[in-house]
Amino acid sequence: MNTSNNTILITGGTSGIGLAFAEEFLKRGNKVIICGRRQERLAQIKAKYPEIITKECDVQQKEQREELYKWVEKNYPDTNILMNNAGVQLAVDITTPINLDKIYSEVETNFIAPVHLSSLFSGFLAAKKNASIINISSGLAFAPIAFMPIYCATKAAIHSVTMSLRFQLRNTNVKVFEIVPPSVDTELGHERREDKTQTHGGIPVAEFLKEAMEGIENDVLETAVGQAKGLRAKREEMFSIMNK
């Protein structure tokens, strides 16, 4: 994929790997649009990077996803890349009665939103000469950590639906990528931590980004980064190791 001269929409672009992708694509001469729920974070990013286009949007909400698509179609018709990155990671004990509101939130953000946005944008992107949908899954799609069962299940679903979407778009100009991160040191999962300043742990964002961008540049449609390679290749073995 040509990684310059694109117009790219990134969901969940206010922090973590979403923001890292936004910064990297901006450096490479792209027009970058990010959306996120936190207006104050969007304002901070806009102050630091005036070239980045920001849009307040909670992708958990069906109406806001539809409004986002209409807004992009009207105001940025040259958009040719959608990156489905927004995600929520919660601890869930499914041996006790669960908080369904939290489950709905996690499934809606991590799975339904990317599926819905892909469906909204697919026809729009298929009309472009060069276009891509980039889905961010996880190494945990292949070997789950048992205390985060819903998060891992949604990422397994993203892996599956990405394969199907790639097949369904095979006769168009839309390339469908899947980036499979390992644990990356971001704020992902802060909702479940008592100390909100504690980060996720894992490899540095810059290390993840380097390998992910190499995959995108070289048209590797499924790029597993770092330890995610082992989770994909040895899922049963790694499940046992991670859940001791």
N, C-alpha and C positions, 0 to 999 in steps of 0.2 A: 504494500500500500504506500502511496505517496504520502509522506507525513508533513508536507508543507502545502500552503495555499488551499486549505480546506476551511469550511465553517462547521464547527463541532459543538454539539450540545452534550454537556456532561451533567447527569443527575448526581446529587450528593457531592457537588463540587466545592463545598466550602471547607473541607478538611480532609486529612488522610490522603489516600492514594488518588481520590478524585481531584483534590486541589493540586497534587503533584503532577497528575496528567495535564491539568489545565495550564500550569506553569510551563511544562515542557512543550506542549503544543503551541503555546504563545511564543516561546523562544524560537520555534521552528517556522514562524511566519504564518500562523493560522489565525483565523477569527474564532474566538472561543466564547461560548455561552455557557454559564453555569447556573444551576438552580439549586435551591436549598430552602429549608424551613426557617432558618434563623436570619432575620433581617439585619441584625447587628453584625453578624459574621459576613454577610454579603457586602455590607457597607465598608467593613474593614478591608476586604479584598479589593473592592472597587477603588478605595483610597490608595492602596498599594499598587494596583494594576489598573489604571484608568481604561486601558484597552479592553479589558475583560467585560463582557456584557453579563449583567446579573439579572436574575429573575427569582422573586420569591415564589416558591411552589412547594407544597407538601405532596409528594408523589403518592402518599398513602391515601389521598383523597381522589376518587374517580373524577369528580368535576374539575379539580385542579389539573389533573393530567390532560383532560380534554381541552381545557383552556390553554395549557402550555402548548399543545400541538397547534391550536388555532393561532396563537400569538407568534410562534415560530414561522408558521406558514405565511402569515401576513407580513411580518416585519423582517424576517431573515430567510427569504425563499431560496437563498443559495446554500442553505444548510445541507450538508451531504454526509455527515457522520453523526450517529446517535451512540453515546456511550451510556449504558445502563449500569450505574455504579452504586447508587444509594443503597444503604443496607443497615439493618438493625441486628444486634447480636445479644440475645438474652439467655440466662440460665433458666431451665424449666425442669421441674421434677414431675414427670408424668405418672408417678406412682401415687400422687396425692391429687385432690381436686385442683384443677388449673384455673388461672385467671384468663378467661377466654378473650377479654379485651386485649390483653398483651399478645396472645397467640394470633389474633386477627391482625394486630398491628405488625407483627413480625412477618407473617405470611403476605400481607398486602404490600408491604414495602419491598421485601426481598424477592417475591415471586410474581404476584399479580401485577404490580406496577411495571416491571420490565416486559411482561407479556403484553399488557395493554398498550404501553408506549410503542412497542415494536409493531403491533398491529396497526396503530394509528399512523406511524411513520413509514411503514413498508412501501405502500403505494407511492407516497411522496418521494421517497428515496429511489425507488425503482425508475423514476423518470429522469434521474441524473445519469451523467456519463460514467462517473465514478462515485460510488457510495459504499458506506459500511455501517454495520451495526456491531458494536463491541460490547459483549456481556462480561461482567466481572463475576466469576463464580468463586470457588475456594477449593483448596486441597481437601477441605473437610467434606466436600461433596462426595469424595471417594472413600474416606476413612473418617467417620464422624467421632467427635468427642461427645461422650454420652451425656454430659451435664448440659449440653447445648443442643438438644435433639432437633428442635424446630429450625434453628438456624442452619444446621447441617443438612436437614431434609430439604429446605428451600434451595440451598445451593446445589444439591443433587438434582433437584427439579430444573434449575437453571441450566445445568449441564445437559440434561436430556432435551429440554425445549430448544436449546441452542442448536443441537444437532438436527432437530426437526425443522427449525426455521431455516437453517442453511440449505437443507434439501428443498424446502418449499420455494426458496428464492434462487435455486440453482440456475434458472434460465433468465436471470436478470443481471444487471450490473452491480448488484448489492453483494458485497462480501460480508460474511457473518463470522466474526472472531469471538473466541472465548479466551479470556485471560484467567489463569488459575493461580491466584496468589497463595503463598504459604502464610504463616503468621508474620505480619508486618507491623512494625512499631508505630501505631497510630492510636487515635482515641476510640477506635471501634470497640464497642462493648462497654462504654463508659456508663451506660444506663444501669448496668448490673453491678457496678463497683461502688463501694461506699466512698472511697477516695476518688473524686472526680478528676483529680489532677494526674492520677496514675495512668500510664499508657498501656497499650495492649501487650507490648513485648514482641520480640521477633526481629527479623532482619530490618536494617535501615530502609526507609522509603526509597532513598536514592539507589540502593542496590536492587530493590525490586523493580524500580522504574527502568533501569538500564536494560535488564533482561526482557521485560515486557515490551519495551519499545523495539528491541531487536526482533522480537517475534512479529510485531505488527509490520515493521519495515520489510521483513522478508516473506510476508504473506503466509506465516505459520498460523493456520486458522485456529489451532488450539495450543496455547503456550502455557505450560506448567512451569512455574518459576521456583527455583530453589528446592526446598524440601517438599514442595507440592508434587514434584516428580516422583518421589518415593511413595507418597500417599496414593498416587494414581497407580503406580506399578505394583505395589505390594499392599493392597488395601486391607486384606484380612490380617496380615502380620502386623501392620502399623496400627490397626484398630486395637489389637491386644496390647501393644506396647504403650499406646497413648492412654489407655483406660485402666491401667494397673492400679 
